[in-house]
Amino acid sequence: MKKIVAALTLLALAACATTPEMEGPPTAFRLTSPGMPDNARLPPKAAGNFAKNPNCTGQNVSPALAWSNAPDKTRSYAIIWDDQAGRAGLGVSHGVIYGIPASTSGFAEGALGGAPTTGAFVPGKSTIGMHWFGPCSPKGNAPQHYVMTIIATTLEPDALPAGLTKAELLKGLEGKALRAASLSFRFWQ
């Protein structure tokens, strides 16, 4: 009986040690946010800062991102950040950046919310016209999900012009996308 209890205890401990980041093949293309698991709640500082919207009272601090196991032939990456429930279900594109060199494997917290460092990425155009802005969900609203997607591409980092919208970027990536990985965040005020 003691052996059965010990075996069941070991199995339970092993099951508890598994995290969402550990699921799937170890060689899969992955996007993570150091210190924040998939579906984590974004801190208040991540909220957008936009004077025309009273719900945008944060600091526009982007989460830290890291990725690994990019496909062979990757020349650059693109990142799209969406809130599909925003604007009463019409969706809001919160981030559009691309031309991220293949040698890059992540961004520090706050690196995407400000002006881009030369060569770090090409700024696109989100729904409100900025390349990046944090969540601005109304106070008292149910938690909304913000999906971050990274796309590995065969394009050189300078292949696309600055200022593309999400739709224009996706059109430019047709036939050039190799693989994608995503990560979800939640936010409410």
PyMOL CGO cylinders between C-alpha atoms (Angstrom):
from pymol import cmd
from pymol.cgo import CYLINDER

trace = [
    CYLINDER, 0.00, 0.00, 0.00, 2.85, 2.39, 0.86, 0.3, 1, 1, 1, 1, 1, 1,
    CYLINDER, 2.85, 2.39, 0.86, 4.39, 1.83, -2.58, 0.3, 1, 1, 1, 1, 1, 1,
    CYLINDER, 4.39, 1.83, -2.58, 1.10, 2.69, -4.29, 0.3, 1, 1, 1, 1, 1, 1,
    CYLINDER, 1.10, 2.69, -4.29, 0.71, 5.87, -2.24, 0.3, 1, 1, 1, 1, 1, 1,
    CYLINDER, 0.71, 5.87, -2.24, 4.33, 6.85, -3.00, 0.3, 1, 1, 1, 1, 1, 1,
    CYLINDER, 4.33, 6.85, -3.00, 3.83, 6.20, -6.72, 0.3, 1, 1, 1, 1, 1, 1,
    CYLINDER, 3.83, 6.20, -6.72, 0.60, 8.22, -6.80, 0.3, 1, 1, 1, 1, 1, 1,
    CYLINDER, 0.60, 8.22, -6.80, 2.31, 11.06, -4.92, 0.3, 1, 1, 1, 1, 1, 1,
    CYLINDER, 2.31, 11.06, -4.92, 5.15, 11.14, -7.48, 0.3, 1, 1, 1, 1, 1, 1,
    CYLINDER, 5.15, 11.14, -7.48, 2.66, 11.16, -10.35, 0.3, 1, 1, 1, 1, 1, 1,
    CYLINDER, 2.66, 11.16, -10.35, 0.73, 14.04, -8.75, 0.3, 1, 1, 1, 1, 1, 1,
    CYLINDER, 0.73, 14.04, -8.75, 3.93, 16.04, -8.23, 0.3, 1, 1, 1, 1, 1, 1,
    CYLINDER, 3.93, 16.04, -8.23, 4.98, 15.47, -11.84, 0.3, 1, 1, 1, 1, 1, 1,
    CYLINDER, 4.98, 15.47, -11.84, 1.57, 16.62, -13.08, 0.3, 1, 1, 1, 1, 1, 1,
    CYLINDER, 1.57, 16.62, -13.08, 1.78, 19.79, -10.96, 0.3, 1, 1, 1, 1, 1, 1,
    CYLINDER, 1.78, 19.79, -10.96, 5.26, 20.59, -12.31, 0.3, 1, 1, 1, 1, 1, 1,
    CYLINDER, 5.26, 20.59, -12.31, 3.98, 20.80, -15.89, 0.3, 1, 1, 1, 1, 1, 1,
    CYLINDER, 3.98, 20.80, -15.89, 3.29, 24.36, -17.02, 0.3, 1, 1, 1, 1, 1, 1,
    CYLINDER, 3.29, 24.36, -17.02, 1.63, 25.57, -20.24, 0.3, 1, 1, 1, 1, 1, 1,
    CYLINDER, 1.63, 25.57, -20.24, 5.05, 26.69, -21.53, 0.3, 1, 1, 1, 1, 1, 1,
    CYLINDER, 5.05, 26.69, -21.53, 6.26, 23.09, -21.23, 0.3, 1, 1, 1, 1, 1, 1,
    CYLINDER, 6.26, 23.09, -21.23, 3.43, 21.56, -23.23, 0.3, 1, 1, 1, 1, 1, 1,
    CYLINDER, 3.43, 21.56, -23.23, 3.95, 20.46, -26.83, 0.3, 1, 1, 1, 1, 1, 1,
    CYLINDER, 3.95, 20.46, -26.83, 7.11, 19.38, -28.63, 0.3, 1, 1, 1, 1, 1, 1,
    CYLINDER, 7.11, 19.38, -28.63, 10.30, 20.90, -27.17, 0.3, 1, 1, 1, 1, 1, 1,
    CYLINDER, 10.30, 20.90, -27.17, 11.35, 22.04, -30.65, 0.3, 1, 1, 1, 1, 1, 1,
    CYLINDER, 11.35, 22.04, -30.65, 8.13, 23.94, -31.42, 0.3, 1, 1, 1, 1, 1, 1,
    CYLINDER, 8.13, 23.94, -31.42, 8.35, 27.65, -32.27, 0.3, 1, 1, 1, 1, 1, 1,
    CYLINDER, 8.35, 27.65, -32.27, 7.37, 29.34, -28.99, 0.3, 1, 1, 1, 1, 1, 1,
    CYLINDER, 7.37, 29.34, -28.99, 6.45, 32.80, -27.76, 0.3, 1, 1, 1, 1, 1, 1,
    CYLINDER, 6.45, 32.80, -27.76, 6.64, 33.48, -24.02, 0.3, 1, 1, 1, 1, 1, 1,
    CYLINDER, 6.64, 33.48, -24.02, 6.60, 36.43, -21.67, 0.3, 1, 1, 1, 1, 1, 1,
    CYLINDER, 6.60, 36.43, -21.67, 9.27, 35.98, -18.99, 0.3, 1, 1, 1, 1, 1, 1,
    CYLINDER, 9.27, 35.98, -18.99, 7.65, 36.02, -15.56, 0.3, 1, 1, 1, 1, 1, 1,
    CYLINDER, 7.65, 36.02, -15.56, 4.09, 35.87, -16.95, 0.3, 1, 1, 1, 1, 1, 1,
    CYLINDER, 4.09, 35.87, -16.95, 2.40, 32.63, -17.98, 0.3, 1, 1, 1, 1, 1, 1,
    CYLINDER, 2.40, 32.63, -17.98, 0.05, 32.36, -20.93, 0.3, 1, 1, 1, 1, 1, 1,
    CYLINDER, 0.05, 32.36, -20.93, -3.31, 34.02, -20.10, 0.3, 1, 1, 1, 1, 1, 1,
    CYLINDER, -3.31, 34.02, -20.10, -1.77, 36.14, -17.31, 0.3, 1, 1, 1, 1, 1, 1,
    CYLINDER, -1.77, 36.14, -17.31, -3.34, 39.41, -16.25, 0.3, 1, 1, 1, 1, 1, 1,
    CYLINDER, -3.34, 39.41, -16.25, -1.43, 42.43, -17.53, 0.3, 1, 1, 1, 1, 1, 1,
    CYLINDER, -1.43, 42.43, -17.53, -0.45, 44.94, -14.84, 0.3, 1, 1, 1, 1, 1, 1,
    CYLINDER, -0.45, 44.94, -14.84, -2.09, 48.43, -14.80, 0.3, 1, 1, 1, 1, 1, 1,
    CYLINDER, -2.09, 48.43, -14.80, 1.08, 50.02, -16.22, 0.3, 1, 1, 1, 1, 1, 1,
    CYLINDER, 1.08, 50.02, -16.22, 0.50, 48.05, -19.46, 0.3, 1, 1, 1, 1, 1, 1,
    CYLINDER, 0.50, 48.05, -19.46, -2.69, 50.01, -20.18, 0.3, 1, 1, 1, 1, 1, 1,
    CYLINDER, -2.69, 50.01, -20.18, -2.50, 52.47, -23.03, 0.3, 1, 1, 1, 1, 1, 1,
    CYLINDER, -2.50, 52.47, -23.03, -1.87, 56.15, -22.51, 0.3, 1, 1, 1, 1, 1, 1,
    CYLINDER, -1.87, 56.15, -22.51, -4.10, 58.07, -24.88, 0.3, 1, 1, 1, 1, 1, 1,
    CYLINDER, -4.10, 58.07, -24.88, -5.60, 61.42, -23.83, 0.3, 1, 1, 1, 1, 1, 1,
    CYLINDER, -5.60, 61.42, -23.83, -8.64, 61.08, -26.13, 0.3, 1, 1, 1, 1, 1, 1,
    CYLINDER, -8.64, 61.08, -26.13, -9.82, 57.94, -24.30, 0.3, 1, 1, 1, 1, 1, 1,
    CYLINDER, -9.82, 57.94, -24.30, -10.58, 58.14, -20.54, 0.3, 1, 1, 1, 1, 1, 1,
    CYLINDER, -10.58, 58.14, -20.54, -9.98, 54.37, -20.27, 0.3, 1, 1, 1, 1, 1, 1,
    CYLINDER, -9.98, 54.37, -20.27, -6.35, 54.76, -21.42, 0.3, 1, 1, 1, 1, 1, 1,
    CYLINDER, -6.35, 54.76, -21.42, -4.69, 55.88, -18.20, 0.3, 1, 1, 1, 1, 1, 1,
    CYLINDER, -4.69, 55.88, -18.20, -1.71, 53.52, -18.07, 0.3, 1, 1, 1, 1, 1, 1,
    CYLINDER, -1.71, 53.52, -18.07, 1.91, 53.93, -19.05, 0.3, 1, 1, 1, 1, 1, 1,
    CYLINDER, 1.91, 53.93, -19.05, 1.79, 51.93, -22.32, 0.3, 1, 1, 1, 1, 1, 1,
    CYLINDER, 1.79, 51.93, -22.32, 4.44, 49.50, -21.00, 0.3, 1, 1, 1, 1, 1, 1,
    CYLINDER, 4.44, 49.50, -21.00, 4.69, 46.49, -23.29, 0.3, 1, 1, 1, 1, 1, 1,
    CYLINDER, 4.69, 46.49, -23.29, 5.26, 43.07, -21.70, 0.3, 1, 1, 1, 1, 1, 1,
    CYLINDER, 5.26, 43.07, -21.70, 8.64, 41.38, -21.99, 0.3, 1, 1, 1, 1, 1, 1,
    CYLINDER, 8.64, 41.38, -21.99, 8.67, 38.86, -24.84, 0.3, 1, 1, 1, 1, 1, 1,
    CYLINDER, 8.67, 38.86, -24.84, 10.95, 35.97, -25.75, 0.3, 1, 1, 1, 1, 1, 1,
    CYLINDER, 10.95, 35.97, -25.75, 10.79, 33.43, -28.53, 0.3, 1, 1, 1, 1, 1, 1,
    CYLINDER, 10.79, 33.43, -28.53, 12.70, 30.31, -29.45, 0.3, 1, 1, 1, 1, 1, 1,
    CYLINDER, 12.70, 30.31, -29.45, 13.00, 27.52, -32.01, 0.3, 1, 1, 1, 1, 1, 1,
    CYLINDER, 13.00, 27.52, -32.01, 12.42, 29.68, -35.08, 0.3, 1, 1, 1, 1, 1, 1,
    CYLINDER, 12.42, 29.68, -35.08, 12.04, 27.76, -38.32, 0.3, 1, 1, 1, 1, 1, 1,
    CYLINDER, 12.04, 27.76, -38.32, 14.97, 27.43, -40.69, 0.3, 1, 1, 1, 1, 1, 1,
    CYLINDER, 14.97, 27.43, -40.69, 15.16, 30.21, -43.29, 0.3, 1, 1, 1, 1, 1, 1,
    CYLINDER, 15.16, 30.21, -43.29, 13.73, 32.82, -40.88, 0.3, 1, 1, 1, 1, 1, 1,
    CYLINDER, 13.73, 32.82, -40.88, 14.99, 36.27, -41.93, 0.3, 1, 1, 1, 1, 1, 1,
    CYLINDER, 14.99, 36.27, -41.93, 12.68, 38.45, -39.84, 0.3, 1, 1, 1, 1, 1, 1,
    CYLINDER, 12.68, 38.45, -39.84, 9.70, 38.43, -37.52, 0.3, 1, 1, 1, 1, 1, 1,
    CYLINDER, 9.70, 38.43, -37.52, 6.43, 40.34, -37.30, 0.3, 1, 1, 1, 1, 1, 1,
    CYLINDER, 6.43, 40.34, -37.30, 4.33, 40.81, -34.16, 0.3, 1, 1, 1, 1, 1, 1,
    CYLINDER, 4.33, 40.81, -34.16, 0.62, 41.56, -34.11, 0.3, 1, 1, 1, 1, 1, 1,
    CYLINDER, 0.62, 41.56, -34.11, -1.28, 42.28, -30.88, 0.3, 1, 1, 1, 1, 1, 1,
    CYLINDER, -1.28, 42.28, -30.88, -5.09, 42.08, -31.05, 0.3, 1, 1, 1, 1, 1, 1,
    CYLINDER, -5.09, 42.08, -31.05, -8.16, 42.44, -28.87, 0.3, 1, 1, 1, 1, 1, 1,
    CYLINDER, -8.16, 42.44, -28.87, -10.84, 40.63, -30.85, 0.3, 1, 1, 1, 1, 1, 1,
    CYLINDER, -10.84, 40.63, -30.85, -13.62, 41.69, -28.46, 0.3, 1, 1, 1, 1, 1, 1,
    CYLINDER, -13.62, 41.69, -28.46, -12.71, 45.38, -28.62, 0.3, 1, 1, 1, 1, 1, 1,
    CYLINDER, -12.71, 45.38, -28.62, -15.00, 47.92, -30.32, 0.3, 1, 1, 1, 1, 1, 1,
    CYLINDER, -15.00, 47.92, -30.32, -18.03, 45.78, -29.47, 0.3, 1, 1, 1, 1, 1, 1,
    CYLINDER, -18.03, 45.78, -29.47, -16.60, 42.74, -31.30, 0.3, 1, 1, 1, 1, 1, 1,
    CYLINDER, -16.60, 42.74, -31.30, -15.22, 44.53, -34.34, 0.3, 1, 1, 1, 1, 1, 1,
    CYLINDER, -15.22, 44.53, -34.34, -11.73, 44.10, -32.93, 0.3, 1, 1, 1, 1, 1, 1,
    CYLINDER, -11.73, 44.10, -32.93, -8.84, 46.40, -32.11, 0.3, 1, 1, 1, 1, 1, 1,
    CYLINDER, -8.84, 46.40, -32.11, -5.32, 46.03, -33.37, 0.3, 1, 1, 1, 1, 1, 1,
    CYLINDER, -5.32, 46.03, -33.37, -3.10, 47.19, -30.48, 0.3, 1, 1, 1, 1, 1, 1,
    CYLINDER, -3.10, 47.19, -30.48, 0.28, 46.45, -32.00, 0.3, 1, 1, 1, 1, 1, 1,
    CYLINDER, 0.28, 46.45, -32.00, 1.76, 46.08, -35.46, 0.3, 1, 1, 1, 1, 1, 1,
    CYLINDER, 1.76, 46.08, -35.46, 5.52, 45.75, -35.71, 0.3, 1, 1, 1, 1, 1, 1,
    CYLINDER, 5.52, 45.75, -35.71, 7.64, 43.89, -38.25, 0.3, 1, 1, 1, 1, 1, 1,
    CYLINDER, 7.64, 43.89, -38.25, 11.10, 43.83, -39.79, 0.3, 1, 1, 1, 1, 1, 1,
    CYLINDER, 11.10, 43.83, -39.79, 12.46, 42.38, -36.54, 0.3, 1, 1, 1, 1, 1, 1,
    CYLINDER, 12.46, 42.38, -36.54, 15.85, 40.86, -37.47, 0.3, 1, 1, 1, 1, 1, 1,
    CYLINDER, 15.85, 40.86, -37.47, 16.17, 37.07, -37.21, 0.3, 1, 1, 1, 1, 1, 1,
    CYLINDER, 16.17, 37.07, -37.21, 19.02, 37.54, -34.72, 0.3, 1, 1, 1, 1, 1, 1,
    CYLINDER, 19.02, 37.54, -34.72, 16.53, 39.00, -32.20, 0.3, 1, 1, 1, 1, 1, 1,
    CYLINDER, 16.53, 39.00, -32.20, 15.04, 36.56, -29.69, 0.3, 1, 1, 1, 1, 1, 1,
    CYLINDER, 15.04, 36.56, -29.69, 12.95, 38.91, -27.56, 0.3, 1, 1, 1, 1, 1, 1,
    CYLINDER, 12.95, 38.91, -27.56, 12.22, 42.36, -26.20, 0.3, 1, 1, 1, 1, 1, 1,
    CYLINDER, 12.22, 42.36, -26.20, 12.58, 43.70, -22.68, 0.3, 1, 1, 1, 1, 1, 1,
    CYLINDER, 12.58, 43.70, -22.68, 9.55, 45.04, -20.84, 0.3, 1, 1, 1, 1, 1, 1,
    CYLINDER, 9.55, 45.04, -20.84, 8.60, 48.44, -22.27, 0.3, 1, 1, 1, 1, 1, 1,
    CYLINDER, 8.60, 48.44, -22.27, 10.70, 48.09, -25.43, 0.3, 1, 1, 1, 1, 1, 1,
    CYLINDER, 10.70, 48.09, -25.43, 7.72, 48.10, -27.83, 0.3, 1, 1, 1, 1, 1, 1,
    CYLINDER, 7.72, 48.10, -27.83, 5.68, 50.96, -26.37, 0.3, 1, 1, 1, 1, 1, 1,
    CYLINDER, 5.68, 50.96, -26.37, 8.06, 53.78, -27.20, 0.3, 1, 1, 1, 1, 1, 1,
    CYLINDER, 8.06, 53.78, -27.20, 9.92, 54.95, -30.25, 0.3, 1, 1, 1, 1, 1, 1,
    CYLINDER, 9.92, 54.95, -30.25, 11.71, 52.04, -31.92, 0.3, 1, 1, 1, 1, 1, 1,
    CYLINDER, 11.71, 52.04, -31.92, 15.46, 51.74, -31.56, 0.3, 1, 1, 1, 1, 1, 1,
    CYLINDER, 15.46, 51.74, -31.56, 17.01, 51.95, -35.02, 0.3, 1, 1, 1, 1, 1, 1,
    CYLINDER, 17.01, 51.95, -35.02, 17.08, 48.47, -36.53, 0.3, 1, 1, 1, 1, 1, 1,
    CYLINDER, 17.08, 48.47, -36.53, 15.06, 46.86, -33.71, 0.3, 1, 1, 1, 1, 1, 1,
    CYLINDER, 15.06, 46.86, -33.71, 11.82, 46.77, -35.71, 0.3, 1, 1, 1, 1, 1, 1,
    CYLINDER, 11.82, 46.77, -35.71, 9.77, 48.62, -38.30, 0.3, 1, 1, 1, 1, 1, 1,
    CYLINDER, 9.77, 48.62, -38.30, 6.75, 50.41, -36.78, 0.3, 1, 1, 1, 1, 1, 1,
    CYLINDER, 6.75, 50.41, -36.78, 3.37, 49.66, -38.31, 0.3, 1, 1, 1, 1, 1, 1,
    CYLINDER, 3.37, 49.66, -38.31, 0.01, 51.26, -37.62, 0.3, 1, 1, 1, 1, 1, 1,
    CYLINDER, 0.01, 51.26, -37.62, -2.49, 50.01, -35.03, 0.3, 1, 1, 1, 1, 1, 1,
    CYLINDER, -2.49, 50.01, -35.03, -6.20, 50.85, -34.98, 0.3, 1, 1, 1, 1, 1, 1,
    CYLINDER, -6.20, 50.85, -34.98, -5.49, 54.27, -33.44, 0.3, 1, 1, 1, 1, 1, 1,
    CYLINDER, -5.49, 54.27, -33.44, -2.49, 54.95, -35.68, 0.3, 1, 1, 1, 1, 1, 1,
    CYLINDER, -2.49, 54.95, -35.68, 0.38, 54.23, -33.28, 0.3, 1, 1, 1, 1, 1, 1,
    CYLINDER, 0.38, 54.23, -33.28, 2.52, 51.13, -33.78, 0.3, 1, 1, 1, 1, 1, 1,
    CYLINDER, 2.52, 51.13, -33.78, 1.80, 50.01, -30.19, 0.3, 1, 1, 1, 1, 1, 1,
    CYLINDER, 1.80, 50.01, -30.19, -0.68, 50.89, -27.46, 0.3, 1, 1, 1, 1, 1, 1,
    CYLINDER, -0.68, 50.89, -27.46, -1.80, 49.06, -24.37, 0.3, 1, 1, 1, 1, 1, 1,
    CYLINDER, -1.80, 49.06, -24.37, -5.28, 47.89, -23.37, 0.3, 1, 1, 1, 1, 1, 1,
    CYLINDER, -5.28, 47.89, -23.37, -7.96, 50.50, -22.79, 0.3, 1, 1, 1, 1, 1, 1,
    CYLINDER, -7.96, 50.50, -22.79, -10.96, 48.43, -21.79, 0.3, 1, 1, 1, 1, 1, 1,
    CYLINDER, -10.96, 48.43, -21.79, -13.77, 50.32, -20.04, 0.3, 1, 1, 1, 1, 1, 1,
    CYLINDER, -13.77, 50.32, -20.04, -13.81, 50.24, -16.23, 0.3, 1, 1, 1, 1, 1, 1,
    CYLINDER, -13.81, 50.24, -16.23, -16.06, 47.46, -14.96, 0.3, 1, 1, 1, 1, 1, 1,
    CYLINDER, -16.06, 47.46, -14.96, -15.83, 45.56, -18.25, 0.3, 1, 1, 1, 1, 1, 1,
    CYLINDER, -15.83, 45.56, -18.25, -15.31, 41.80, -18.17, 0.3, 1, 1, 1, 1, 1, 1,
    CYLINDER, -15.31, 41.80, -18.17, -11.70, 40.72, -18.71, 0.3, 1, 1, 1, 1, 1, 1,
    CYLINDER, -11.70, 40.72, -18.71, -10.71, 40.98, -22.35, 0.3, 1, 1, 1, 1, 1, 1,
    CYLINDER, -10.71, 40.98, -22.35, -8.17, 38.75, -24.05, 0.3, 1, 1, 1, 1, 1, 1,
    CYLINDER, -8.17, 38.75, -24.05, -5.25, 40.27, -25.91, 0.3, 1, 1, 1, 1, 1, 1,
    CYLINDER, -5.25, 40.27, -25.91, -3.54, 37.85, -28.28, 0.3, 1, 1, 1, 1, 1, 1,
    CYLINDER, -3.54, 37.85, -28.28, 0.09, 38.40, -29.19, 0.3, 1, 1, 1, 1, 1, 1,
    CYLINDER, 0.09, 38.40, -29.19, 1.18, 36.58, -32.35, 0.3, 1, 1, 1, 1, 1, 1,
    CYLINDER, 1.18, 36.58, -32.35, 4.72, 36.37, -33.69, 0.3, 1, 1, 1, 1, 1, 1,
    CYLINDER, 4.72, 36.37, -33.69, 5.22, 35.35, -37.31, 0.3, 1, 1, 1, 1, 1, 1,
    CYLINDER, 5.22, 35.35, -37.31, 8.55, 34.04, -38.61, 0.3, 1, 1, 1, 1, 1, 1,
    CYLINDER, 8.55, 34.04, -38.61, 9.09, 35.23, -42.21, 0.3, 1, 1, 1, 1, 1, 1,
    CYLINDER, 9.09, 35.23, -42.21, 11.49, 34.82, -45.11, 0.3, 1, 1, 1, 1, 1, 1,
    CYLINDER, 11.49, 34.82, -45.11, 11.53, 38.60, -45.69, 0.3, 1, 1, 1, 1, 1, 1,
    CYLINDER, 11.53, 38.60, -45.69, 14.62, 40.69, -45.05, 0.3, 1, 1, 1, 1, 1, 1,
    CYLINDER, 14.62, 40.69, -45.05, 14.04, 43.11, -42.14, 0.3, 1, 1, 1, 1, 1, 1,
    CYLINDER, 14.04, 43.11, -42.14, 13.88, 46.15, -44.46, 0.3, 1, 1, 1, 1, 1, 1,
    CYLINDER, 13.88, 46.15, -44.46, 11.62, 44.56, -47.09, 0.3, 1, 1, 1, 1, 1, 1,
    CYLINDER, 11.62, 44.56, -47.09, 8.41, 46.33, -46.07, 0.3, 1, 1, 1, 1, 1, 1,
    CYLINDER, 8.41, 46.33, -46.07, 7.87, 50.07, -45.61, 0.3, 1, 1, 1, 1, 1, 1,
    CYLINDER, 7.87, 50.07, -45.61, 6.99, 51.59, -42.23, 0.3, 1, 1, 1, 1, 1, 1,
    CYLINDER, 6.99, 51.59, -42.23, 3.39, 52.40, -41.35, 0.3, 1, 1, 1, 1, 1, 1,
    CYLINDER, 3.39, 52.40, -41.35, 1.56, 49.30, -42.60, 0.3, 1, 1, 1, 1, 1, 1,
    CYLINDER, 1.56, 49.30, -42.60, -1.76, 48.41, -40.97, 0.3, 1, 1, 1, 1, 1, 1,
    CYLINDER, -1.76, 48.41, -40.97, -2.42, 44.85, -39.83, 0.3, 1, 1, 1, 1, 1, 1,
    CYLINDER, -2.42, 44.85, -39.83, -4.29, 44.09, -43.08, 0.3, 1, 1, 1, 1, 1, 1,
    CYLINDER, -4.29, 44.09, -43.08, -1.50, 45.56, -45.21, 0.3, 1, 1, 1, 1, 1, 1,
    CYLINDER, -1.50, 45.56, -45.21, 1.14, 43.64, -43.25, 0.3, 1, 1, 1, 1, 1, 1,
    CYLINDER, 1.14, 43.64, -43.25, -0.71, 40.35, -43.63, 0.3, 1, 1, 1, 1, 1, 1,
    CYLINDER, -0.71, 40.35, -43.63, -1.03, 40.98, -47.37, 0.3, 1, 1, 1, 1, 1, 1,
    CYLINDER, -1.03, 40.98, -47.37, 2.73, 41.66, -47.54, 0.3, 1, 1, 1, 1, 1, 1,
    CYLINDER, 2.73, 41.66, -47.54, 3.46, 38.41, -45.68, 0.3, 1, 1, 1, 1, 1, 1,
    CYLINDER, 3.46, 38.41, -45.68, 1.46, 36.20, -48.04, 0.3, 1, 1, 1, 1, 1, 1,
    CYLINDER, 1.46, 36.20, -48.04, 3.76, 33.44, -49.25, 0.3, 1, 1, 1, 1, 1, 1,
    CYLINDER, 3.76, 33.44, -49.25, 6.53, 34.69, -46.92, 0.3, 1, 1, 1, 1, 1, 1,
    CYLINDER, 6.53, 34.69, -46.92, 5.26, 33.46, -43.54, 0.3, 1, 1, 1, 1, 1, 1,
    CYLINDER, 5.26, 33.46, -43.54, 6.94, 30.31, -42.21, 0.3, 1, 1, 1, 1, 1, 1,
    CYLINDER, 6.94, 30.31, -42.21, 5.30, 29.69, -38.85, 0.3, 1, 1, 1, 1, 1, 1,
    CYLINDER, 5.30, 29.69, -38.85, 3.56, 31.52, -36.03, 0.3, 1, 1, 1, 1, 1, 1,
    CYLINDER, 3.56, 31.52, -36.03, 3.31, 31.27, -32.26, 0.3, 1, 1, 1, 1, 1, 1,
    CYLINDER, 3.31, 31.27, -32.26, 0.96, 33.11, -29.92, 0.3, 1, 1, 1, 1, 1, 1,
    CYLINDER, 0.96, 33.11, -29.92, 0.45, 34.11, -26.33, 0.3, 1, 1, 1, 1, 1, 1,
    CYLINDER, 0.45, 34.11, -26.33, -2.65, 35.44, -24.59, 0.3, 1, 1, 1, 1, 1, 1,
    CYLINDER, -2.65, 35.44, -24.59, -2.93, 38.14, -21.95, 0.3, 1, 1, 1, 1, 1, 1,
    CYLINDER, -2.93, 38.14, -21.95, -5.98, 39.37, -20.02, 0.3, 1, 1, 1, 1, 1, 1,
    CYLINDER, -5.98, 39.37, -20.02, -6.76, 42.88, -18.86, 0.3, 1, 1, 1, 1, 1, 1,
    CYLINDER, -6.76, 42.88, -18.86, -9.51, 44.64, -16.95, 0.3, 1, 1, 1, 1, 1, 1,
    CYLINDER, -9.51, 44.64, -16.95, -9.82, 47.78, -14.86, 0.3, 1, 1, 1, 1, 1, 1,
]
cmd.load_cgo(trace, "trace")
